[in-house]
Amino acid sequence: MENDHKRKWEDLAQDPDMEEKYIYTDGDIGFRESGKRDYERLIKNDKVIQDHLGPFEDRTIMEIGCGTGRMTEFMARDFAGVYALDVSRKMVEEGKKRLSGLAETPWDYENIEWIETDGAHLPAAVKVDLIFSYIVLQHCPLEIIRSIIQDARKSLAPGGIMKIQVRGREIRQDKWYSGKYFTPSEITLLMDACGFQVEKIWHDPEEGRYLWIWVI
């Protein structure tokens, strides 16, 4: 299952229009502006995260499913260190290249460590203050989501927090974007089983597929 999942995303990443088709972008404001907006509303201005971590300048963040760095770019401006993870080698390479082209000084974005994963496990040696994922796990089957959450328990530093989005609405399972659907009680039980304490859970009323959970 893990190799199938990785192969699927490596194949999708070969599409010359991959960013338009497979990485979320608000067509009204464009790729970079949507990354900045989403970083600010989902991380920088998130009160639960702020209350747990305080200023980000001495903190580290792990982004599960970085793609080509749509949000990673803006994480790197505020956090001391960014671990940008993706299942696709192609997307990791394109992310490095894209941000290198945006750098104004030789040290811009040097605080990002780009990591290709197998899609089901997190790097064992990495400890971070914040683990974040958006529009990624909604495309994964249950066994992969469970494995990632189990690894996240080991990767989260003392006093850290994880905020992730999973699918909150049923969907047919024969499409590239298919993935496990959770009710709030189901994702809470999974977090409990993996040793996390739930701080907040929110099902977006305007976009039903977005189910958010904050855990420590």
Protein Blocks (a to p, Z undefined) as FASTA:
>chain_A
ZZmmmmmmmmmmmpmklmmmmgccdfknojklmmmmmmmmmmmmmmklmmmnmpaklccc
ddehjlnolmmmmmmmmmmbdcdddfblklmmmmmmmmmmmpmbfkgoklpccdddehla
ccfkbccfbdcdehklmmpcfklmmmmmmmmmmmpcghiacdddddfbdcdfkbfkbccd
ddfklmmmmmmmnopacfbdcddfklmmlccdddZZ
